[in-house]
Amino acid sequence: MRYTVPYGGRRLDQIARETLRSERGGTVEAILTANPGLATLLDGATVPAGTSIEIPETYRPAKSGRRVLAWE
């Protein structure tokens, strides 16, 4: 799936949340892996407006080992 960044740019974590429904579990890294050279275009963490990027459709989040509760 192709995604074109809207006017004003968008942070990479926001793109991951919008397209992959999460910014966690390696989603940002999966987008960077699917788009070699994307990291060089970033202005901080923001992808410039008009940039067309490939969103990996077969991405599966990494399984976490153990859950840690806040009070532990």
N, C-alpha and C positions, 0 to 999 in steps of 0.2 A: 504494500500500500504506500502511495506517495502522499506526503504531507507538505503543504506550502505554508511557511510561516507568515502570519498576518502582519498588517501594518503595525509598526512600533516594535517588532521583534517579540520574542517569547523565550523565557528561560527553558533550558533543556528539561528540567524536572517537571515544569508545567506541561510541556509537550508529551512527556512520558505519561503523566497522569491523565491527560485528555485522550490520548490514543491507546494506551495500554492499560488504563484504569488504575495505575499505581506509579509512584515515583520510587518505590522501594524494590528490594529483591533483585537488583541488577538490571532494572529496566533502562536506566540512563546509560549504563555501560553497553547494553544490547543495542541501543540506538547508535552509540558511537562506533561500535564494532561494525554495524551494518552500513556505516557511512564513513569510510576512510577519508581523512582530511577535514571532517566536520569540526574537529577540535581547533583547527587553525583558524576557522572562521569566527569562532566565538569571541564576543566582546564581554569578557568576564564569564558569566554563565549564560549570556543571552545570545540566541541565534538571530542573526539579522533578518529583517523583513524580506520576503520574497525568496528566501532560501528554500529549495525543494529538497526534502530528505526522505529516505526510505525508512519505513517503519517495519520492523521484523514481525511478520504475521505468525510465525511459528514459535514465538518466544514463550518460554515457560519459566516462571520465577524459580530462583534457587530455593531449595528446601532448607529451612533453618533447622538446626539441630535441637537445641533445648530452649524452651521458653523461660525467660527470666522475668519474675514479677518485680514491680517497682520496690516492694518492701523487702526483697531478699538481699 
